[in-house]
Amino acid sequence: MYFEESILPHSDSENVIEINHLKKSFNRNSVLKDISLTVKKGENVVVLGKSGIGKSVLIKCIVRLIQPDAGSLKVFGQEITSMNPEELNELRSKIGFIFQGNALYDSMTVRENLEFPLRRNKILKDPNIIEELIVEALENVGLLDAMHKMPSELSGGMKKRIGLARTLILKPDIILYDEPTTGLDPLTSREISNLIVEIQTKYNASSIIITHDLNCAKITSNRMLILQDGIFIAQGTFDELKNSDDEWVKSYFKVE
């Protein structure tokens, strides 16, 4: 590994994300009414909820792509709602964001897509090391042979993997996944879900996984929260929530 290693916490219980009473509205539409959430080092937290309910708004607030209206949002113990642009950019370099639409650059090859964040962040200049990092990232997602292809030549599942490889190349401490299995067939969805778990194990990364896919939630989650009407109505393991006596909670598992 060619980057300075992150200092590991003294305790597995250290919170890398702490959100307290977060609120966000768009005009008169209150999307996040009162959100509190913690994520521990090395933990995969799934936020489950129906489409359009505000799950993606939550993780966009974490990297301040969206500015919250109220509440506290700390990442690595730093309050991000009051950060200046320089501080925010430094923090974002430690957070990987997997967009729902993959956000690959259509005019760039896979290799160029992976090289772009290294160049943009001015992390490395040695072309040999850059090449090694690109190879490592593609091997992590099982797509080394796609290095010189264009995004238009890739399947939906391959694009998801390349988007993940581009995020991993910066060795983030936190990864935010926005609907990682949307639009994929069941087999490919399972492969992507298993890959998320492999990444957690290999890098001890902390992740928030936004999804309405129950199979993805079951495979990837250490803990789950259900978002409804702007608040979390329940949290627990997949099995705990599935076996809940609460009718609202049970309704999310009836399609399984």
Secondary structure, 3 states (H helix, E strand, C coil): CCCCCCCCCCCCCCEEEEEEEEEEEECCEEEEEEEEEEEECCCEEEEECCCCCCHHHHHHHHCCCCCCCEEEEEECCEEHHHCCHHHHHHHHCCEEEECCCCCCCCCCCHHHHHHHHHHHCCCCCCHHHHHHHHHHHHHHCCCHHHCCCCHHHCCHHHHHHHHHHHHHCCCCCEEEEECCCCCCCHHHHHHHHHHHHHHHHHHCCEEEEEECCHHHHHHHCCEEEEEECCEEEEEECHHHHHCCCCHHHHHCCCCC
